[in-house]
Amino acid sequence: MTFTIHTDPGHGWIEVPLTIIAKLGIAKDISSYSYTDGRNAYLEEDCDAWVFVQAFEKAHGERPEIVDSYAEFTNIRSLPRFNNRTTT
C-alpha cells in the first residue's frame, strides 16, 4: 500500500485515509499537530507519522510505501486540526 508524504519548505505530512487510521486503532495516539480534511488525515512527520508507520508495520508485516510530493505551498496547515474523535 502506498501513501504520500506532502512536504513544503517547512514541514511534512503523510496522507492517510481516516478509515485506515480507524482500522489500525491509532486515532487516540495522533496529536493535534496533524490535520484532516474529513476524508484523510495528514500526519505530521515528527511524531504522528511514526505512530502510523509502526502500527501499519505491526498489522501488515511490512512498512508502508511512501512517495514524496513537494510543493512550495500546501494548504494542509489551513485544514482543521486532527482530534481523537475525527475517525468516530
N, CA, C and O atoms as a GROMACS GRO file, in nm:
protein
  352
    1MET      N    1   0.085  -0.117   0.000
    1MET     CA    2   0.000   0.000   0.000
    1MET      C    3   0.090   0.124   0.000
    1MET      O    4   0.189   0.130   0.073
    2THR      N    5   0.055   0.222  -0.083
    2THR     CA    6   0.137   0.342  -0.098
    2THR      C    7   0.068   0.464  -0.040
    2THR      O    8  -0.052   0.485  -0.059
    3PHE      N    9   0.145   0.545   0.031
    3PHE     CA   10   0.096   0.668   0.091
    3PHE      C   11   0.185   0.783   0.046
    3PHE      O   12   0.302   0.763   0.013
    4THR      N   13   0.130   0.903   0.044
    4THR     CA   14   0.204   1.020   0.000
    4THR      C   15   0.244   1.104   0.119
    4THR      O   16   0.162   1.131   0.208
    5ILE      N   17   0.370   1.146   0.122
    5ILE     CA   18   0.411   1.246   0.220
    5ILE      C   19   0.419   1.379   0.145
    5ILE      O   20   0.496   1.395   0.051
    6HIS      N   21   0.339   1.472   0.190
    6HIS     CA   22   0.335   1.606   0.133
    6HIS      C   23   0.435   1.691   0.211
    6HIS      O   24   0.425   1.702   0.333
    7THR      N   25   0.529   1.751   0.140
    7THR     CA   26   0.628   1.836   0.206
    7THR      C   27   0.629   1.974   0.143
    7THR      O   28   0.602   1.992   0.024
    8ASP      N   29   0.662   2.071   0.227
    8ASP     CA   30   0.683   2.208   0.181
    8ASP      C   31   0.816   2.253   0.241
    8ASP      O   32   0.884   2.172   0.305
    9PRO      N   33   0.856   2.377   0.224
    9PRO     CA   34   0.986   2.417   0.278
    9PRO      C   35   1.000   2.402   0.430
    9PRO      O   36   1.112   2.403   0.480
   10GLY      N   37   0.889   2.389   0.503
   10GLY     CA   38   0.899   2.385   0.648
   10GLY      C   39   0.862   2.255   0.716
   10GLY      O   40   0.904   2.232   0.830
   11HIS      N   41   0.785   2.169   0.650
   11HIS     CA   42   0.736   2.051   0.722
   11HIS      C   43   0.684   1.946   0.625
   11HIS      O   44   0.685   1.966   0.503
   12GLY      N   45   0.638   1.834   0.681
   12GLY     CA   46   0.581   1.727   0.600
   12GLY      C   47   0.472   1.653   0.673
   12GLY      O   48   0.469   1.649   0.796
   13TRP      N   49   0.381   1.593   0.595
   13TRP     CA   50   0.266   1.520   0.650
   13TRP      C   51   0.237   1.400   0.561
   13TRP      O   52   0.230   1.413   0.439
   14ILE      N   53   0.218   1.284   0.623
   14ILE     CA   54   0.178   1.166   0.546
   14ILE      C   55   0.025   1.166   0.538
   14ILE      O   56  -0.044   1.178   0.639
   15GLU      N   57  -0.025   1.152   0.417
   15GLU     CA   58  -0.169   1.146   0.393
   15GLU      C   59  -0.217   1.003   0.411
   15GLU      O   60  -0.171   0.911   0.342
   16VAL      N   61  -0.310   0.984   0.506
   16VAL     CA   62  -0.362   0.851   0.537
   16VAL      C   63  -0.514   0.859   0.546
   16VAL      O   64  -0.566   0.944   0.619
   17PRO      N   65  -0.587   0.774   0.474
   17PRO     CA   66  -0.732   0.775   0.487
   17PRO      C   67  -0.776   0.751   0.632
   17PRO      O   68  -0.716   0.671   0.704
   18LEU      N   69  -0.879   0.822   0.674
   18LEU     CA   70  -0.929   0.805   0.810
   18LEU      C   71  -0.975   0.663   0.837
   18LEU      O   72  -0.969   0.616   0.951
   19THR      N   73  -1.022   0.594   0.733
   19THR     CA   74  -1.065   0.455   0.752
   19THR      C   75  -0.948   0.367   0.795
   19THR      O   76  -0.966   0.274   0.874
   20ILE      N   77  -0.830   0.395   0.745
   20ILE     CA   78  -0.712   0.317   0.783
   20ILE      C   79  -0.669   0.352   0.925
   20ILE      O   80  -0.630   0.264   1.002
   21ILE      N   81  -0.678   0.480   0.960
   21ILE     CA   82  -0.647   0.522   1.099
   21ILE      C   83  -0.740   0.446   1.196
   21ILE      O   84  -0.696   0.396   1.299
   22ALA      N   85  -0.868   0.439   1.160
   22ALA     CA   86  -0.966   0.369   1.245
   22ALA      C   87  -0.936   0.220   1.252
   22ALA      O   88  -0.938   0.162   1.361
   23LYS      N   89  -0.907   0.156   1.139
   23LYS     CA   90  -0.877   0.012   1.138
   23LYS      C   91  -0.753  -0.020   1.221
   23LYS      O   92  -0.747  -0.125   1.286
   24LEU      N   93  -0.655   0.068   1.218
   24LEU     CA   94  -0.533   0.046   1.296
   24LEU      C   95  -0.553   0.078   1.445
   24LEU      O   96  -0.472   0.039   1.529
   25GLY      N   97  -0.662   0.150   1.476
   25GLY     CA   98  -0.691   0.183   1.616
   25GLY      C   99  -0.595   0.284   1.676
   25GLY      O  100  -0.566   0.278   1.796
   26ILE      N  101  -0.546   0.378   1.595
   26ILE     CA  102  -0.445   0.471   1.644
   26ILE      C  103  -0.495   0.615   1.659
   26ILE      O  104  -0.416   0.704   1.690
   27ALA      N  105  -0.624   0.640   1.637
   27ALA     CA  106  -0.674   0.778   1.644
   27ALA      C  107  -0.639   0.843   1.777
   27ALA      O  108  -0.605   0.962   1.781
   28LYS      N  109  -0.647   0.768   1.885
   28LYS     CA  110  -0.619   0.824   2.018
   28LYS      C  111  -0.472   0.864   2.035
   28LYS      O  112  -0.438   0.941   2.125
   29ASP      N  113  -0.387   0.810   1.947
   29ASP     CA  114  -0.244   0.836   1.957
   29ASP      C  115  -0.195   0.949   1.866
   29ASP      O  116  -0.077   0.984   1.869
   30ILE      N  117  -0.285   1.005   1.786
   30ILE     CA  118  -0.249   1.111   1.692
   30ILE      C  119  -0.267   1.246   1.760
   30ILE      O  120  -0.369   1.271   1.826
   31SER      N  121  -0.169   1.334   1.746
   31SER     CA  122  -0.171   1.464   1.813
   31SER      C  123  -0.248   1.568   1.732
   31SER      O  124  -0.287   1.544   1.618
   32SER      N  125  -0.269   1.681   1.794
   32SER     CA  126  -0.336   1.793   1.726
   32SER      C  127  -0.240   1.868   1.633
   32SER      O  128  -0.276   1.971   1.577
   33TYR      N  129  -0.118   1.817   1.617
   33TYR     CA  130  -0.025   1.876   1.519
   33TYR      C  131  -0.052   1.822   1.379
   33TYR      O  132   0.007   1.869   1.281
   34SER      N  133  -0.141   1.724   1.371
   34SER     CA  134  -0.182   1.670   1.242
   34SER      C  135  -0.314   1.736   1.202
   34SER      O  136  -0.378   1.803   1.282
   35TYR      N  137  -0.352   1.715   1.077
   35TYR     CA  138  -0.471   1.781   1.020
   35TYR      C  139  -0.561   1.679   0.953
   35TYR      O  140  -0.521   1.564   0.931
   36THR      N  141  -0.683   1.720   0.919
   36THR     CA  142  -0.775   1.634   0.846
   36THR      C  143  -0.862   1.717   0.752
   36THR      O  144  -0.892   1.833   0.778
   37ASP      N  145  -0.900   1.653   0.643
   37ASP     CA  146  -0.995   1.716   0.551
   37ASP      C  147  -1.130   1.647   0.558
   37ASP      O  148  -1.217   1.672   0.474
   38GLY      N  149  -1.149   1.560   0.657
   38GLY     CA  150  -1.274   1.486   0.674
   38GLY      C  151  -1.272   1.350   0.607
   38GLY      O  152  -1.356   1.265   0.637
   39ARG      N  153  -1.179   1.329   0.518
   39ARG     CA  154  -1.164   1.201   0.449
   39ARG      C  155  -1.027   1.139   0.478
   39ARG      O  156  -1.014   1.018   0.491
   40ASN      N  157  -0.927   1.226   0.488
   40ASN     CA  158  -0.789   1.183   0.512
   40ASN      C  159  -0.731   1.257   0.632
   40ASN      O  160  -0.773   1.368   0.664
   41ALA      N  161  -0.636   1.193   0.695
   41ALA     CA  162  -0.555   1.260   0.797
   41ALA      C  163  -0.422   1.294   0.731
   41ALA      O  164  -0.374   1.222   0.644
   42TYR      N  165  -0.364   1.404   0.773
   42TYR     CA  166  -0.231   1.446   0.729
   42TYR      C  167  -0.144   1.445   0.853
   42TYR      O  168  -0.142   1.541   0.930
   43LEU      N  169  -0.072   1.334   0.871
   43LEU     CA  170   0.000   1.308   0.995
   43LEU      C  171   0.136   1.376   0.992
   43LEU      O  172   0.218   1.350   0.904
   44GLU      N  173   0.160   1.463   1.091
   44GLU     CA  174   0.285   1.539   1.092
   44GLU      C  175   0.403   1.444   1.103
   44GLU      O  176   0.396   1.339   1.168
   45GLU      N  177   0.510   1.483   1.036
   45GLU     CA  178   0.624   1.394   1.015
   45GLU      C  179   0.706   1.360   1.138
   45GLU      O  180   0.773   1.257   1.139
   46ASP      N  181   0.703   1.442   1.242
   46ASP     CA  182   0.793   1.421   1.355
   46ASP      C  183   0.748   1.312   1.452
   46ASP      O  184   0.832   1.235   1.499
   47CYS      N  185   0.621   1.303   1.481
   47CYS     CA  186   0.572   1.203   1.577
   47CYS      C  187   0.460   1.117   1.520
   47CYS      O  188   0.469   0.994   1.522
   48ASP      N  189   0.357   1.181   1.471
   48ASP     CA  190   0.237   1.108   1.430
   48ASP      C  191   0.262   1.014   1.312
   48ASP      O  192   0.204   0.906   1.305
   49ALA      N  193   0.349   1.053   1.221
   49ALA     CA  194   0.382   0.965   1.108
   49ALA      C  195   0.444   0.836   1.160
   49ALA      O  196   0.415   0.727   1.109
   50TRP      N  197   0.529   0.847   1.260
   50TRP     CA  198   0.594   0.729   1.317
   50TRP      C  199   0.493   0.638   1.385
   50TRP      O  200   0.505   0.515   1.377
   51VAL      N  201   0.394   0.694   1.453
   51VAL     CA  202   0.287   0.615   1.514
   51VAL      C  203   0.218   0.532   1.406
   51VAL      O  204   0.194   0.413   1.424
   52PHE      N  205   0.187   0.596   1.294
   52PHE     CA  206   0.123   0.527   1.183
   52PHE      C  207   0.212   0.418   1.126
   52PHE      O  208   0.166   0.305   1.106
   53VAL      N  209   0.337   0.450   1.098
   53VAL     CA  210   0.428   0.353   1.037
   53VAL      C  211   0.442   0.229   1.126
   53VAL      O  212   0.439   0.117   1.077
   54GLN      N  213   0.458   0.249   1.256
   54GLN     CA  214   0.472   0.137   1.348
   54GLN      C  215   0.345   0.051   1.350
   54GLN      O  216   0.353  -0.072   1.347
   55ALA      N  217   0.228   0.115   1.356
   55ALA     CA  218   0.102   0.041   1.359
   55ALA      C  219   0.079  -0.034   1.227
   55ALA      O  220   0.033  -0.148   1.227
   56PHE      N  221   0.111   0.030   1.117
   56PHE     CA  222   0.095  -0.033   0.986
   56PHE      C  223   0.186  -0.156   0.976
   56PHE      O  224   0.143  -0.263   0.932
   57GLU      N  225   0.310  -0.138   1.017
   57GLU     CA  226   0.405  -0.249   1.012
   57GLU      C  227   0.360  -0.366   1.099
   57GLU      O  228   0.372  -0.482   1.059
   58LYS      N  229   0.309  -0.336   1.215
   58LYS     CA  230   0.261  -0.441   1.305
   58LYS      C  231   0.143  -0.515   1.244
   58LYS      O  232   0.134  -0.638   1.254
   59ALA      N  233   0.052  -0.441   1.180
   59ALA     CA  234  -0.068  -0.502   1.122
   59ALA      C  235  -0.042  -0.577   0.991
   59ALA      O  236  -0.108  -0.676   0.962
   60HIS      N  237   0.055  -0.529   0.912
   60HIS     CA  238   0.077  -0.584   0.778
   60HIS      C  239   0.209  -0.657   0.760
   60HIS      O  240   0.232  -0.717   0.655
   61GLY      N  241   0.295  -0.652   0.859
   61GLY     CA  242   0.422  -0.721   0.849
   61GLY      C  243   0.525  -0.654   0.761
   61GLY      O  244   0.630  -0.711   0.732
   62GLU      N  245   0.496  -0.533   0.717
   62GLU     CA  246   0.591  -0.456   0.636
   62GLU      C  247   0.560  -0.308   0.651
   62GLU      O  248   0.450  -0.269   0.690
   63ARG      N  249   0.659  -0.227   0.619
   63ARG     CA  250   0.639  -0.082   0.625
   63ARG      C  251   0.558  -0.036   0.505
   63ARG      O  252   0.565  -0.096   0.398
   64PRO      N  253   0.481   0.071   0.522
   64PRO     CA  254   0.408   0.123   0.407
   64PRO      C  255   0.505   0.185   0.307
   64PRO      O  256   0.610   0.236   0.345
   65GLU      N  257   0.469   0.181   0.182
   65GLU     CA  258   0.547   0.251   0.080
   65GLU      C  259   0.507   0.397   0.085
   65GLU      O  260   0.388   0.430   0.087
   66ILE      N  261   0.605   0.486   0.087
   66ILE     CA  262   0.578   0.629   0.096
   66ILE      C  263   0.646   0.700  -0.019
   66ILE      O  264   0.766   0.684  -0.042
   67VAL      N  265   0.567   0.778  -0.092
   67VAL     CA  266   0.620   0.859  -0.202
   67VAL      C  267   0.612   1.006  -0.164
   67VAL      O  268   0.522   1.047  -0.089
   68ASP      N  269   0.705   1.083  -0.215
   68ASP     CA  270   0.713   1.224  -0.178
   68ASP      C  271   0.642   1.312  -0.280
   68ASP      O  272   0.649   1.289  -0.401
   69SER      N  273   0.572   1.414  -0.228
   69SER     CA  274   0.510   1.516  -0.312
   69SER      C  275   0.548   1.652  -0.253
   69SER      O  276   0.495   1.691  -0.149
   70TYR      N  277   0.640   1.722  -0.319
   70TYR     CA  278   0.688   1.851  -0.269
   70TYR      C  279   0.613   1.966  -0.336
   70TYR      O  280   0.586   1.962  -0.456
   71ALA      N  281   0.582   2.068  -0.257
   71ALA     CA  282   0.522   2.191  -0.310
   71ALA      C  283   0.574   2.308  -0.229
   71ALA      O  284   0.595   2.295  -0.108
   72GLU      N  285   0.594   2.419  -0.292
   72GLU     CA  286   0.636   2.540  -0.221
   72GLU      C  287   0.530   2.585  -0.122
   72GLU      O  288   0.561   2.641  -0.017
   73PHE      N  289   0.404   2.561  -0.157
   73PHE     CA  290   0.292   2.596  -0.068
   73PHE      C  291   0.194   2.480  -0.066
   73PHE      O  292   0.162   2.423  -0.170
   74THR      N  293   0.148   2.447   0.052
   74THR     CA  294   0.044   2.346   0.066
   74THR      C  295  -0.066   2.403   0.156
   74THR      O  296  -0.038   2.481   0.246
   75ASN      N  297  -0.188   2.363   0.131
   75ASN     CA  298  -0.299   2.413   0.212
   75ASN      C  299  -0.322   2.330   0.337
   75ASN      O  300  -0.419   2.354   0.409
   76ILE      N  301  -0.237   2.234   0.364
   76ILE     CA  302  -0.259   2.144   0.477
   76ILE      C  303  -0.271   2.220   0.608
   76ILE      O  304  -0.356   2.186   0.691
   77ARG      N  305  -0.189   2.322   0.630
   77ARG     CA  306  -0.195   2.398   0.756
   77ARG      C  307  -0.328   2.473   0.773
   77ARG      O  308  -0.362   2.513   0.885
   78SER      N  309  -0.402   2.492   0.665
   78SER     CA  310  -0.531   2.561   0.675
   78SER      C  311  -0.647   2.465   0.705
   78SER      O  312  -0.760   2.509   0.726
   79LEU      N  313  -0.619   2.335   0.708
   79LEU     CA  314  -0.722   2.236   0.739
   79LEU      C  315  -0.748   2.232   0.890
   79LEU      O  316  -0.666   2.279   0.968
   80PRO      N  317  -0.863   2.176   0.929
   80PRO     CA  318  -0.889   2.158   1.073
   80PRO      C  319  -0.787   2.063   1.136
   80PRO      O  320  -0.739   1.969   1.072
   81ARG      N  321  -0.756   2.089   1.261
   81ARG     CA  322  -0.665   2.002   1.336
   81ARG      C  323  -0.731   1.866   1.359
   81ARG      O  324  -0.853   1.857   1.378
   82PHE      N  325  -0.649   1.763   1.358
   82PHE     CA  326  -0.695   1.628   1.391
   82PHE      C  327  -0.726   1.623   1.540
   82PHE      O  328  -0.654   1.682   1.621
   83ASN      N  329  -0.832   1.553   1.576
   83ASN     CA  330  -0.855   1.522   1.717
   83ASN      C  331  -0.893   1.375   1.724
   83ASN      O  332  -0.933   1.316   1.623
   84ASN      N  333  -0.883   1.316   1.840
   84ASN     CA  334  -0.902   1.172   1.850
   84ASN      C  335  -1.046   1.128   1.826
   84ASN      O  336  -1.073   1.007   1.828
   85ARG      N  337  -1.137   1.219   1.804
   85ARG     CA  338  -1.274   1.184   1.768
   85ARG      C  339  -1.296   1.195   1.618
   85ARG      O  340  -1.408   1.172   1.571
   86THR      N  341  -1.195   1.231   1.542
   86THR     CA  342  -1.208   1.253   1.398
   86THR      C  343  -1.256   1.129   1.324
   86THR      O  344  -1.331   1.141   1.228
   87THR      N  345  -1.215   1.011   1.366
   87THR     CA  346  -1.248   0.889   1.292
   87THR      C  347  -1.374   0.820   1.344
   87THR      O  348  -1.413   0.716   1.292
   88THR      N  349  -1.437   0.876   1.446
   88THR     CA  350  -1.555   0.808   1.502
   88THR      C  351  -1.682   0.868   1.448
   88THR      O  352  -1.791   0.823   1.485
   0.00000   0.00000   0.00000
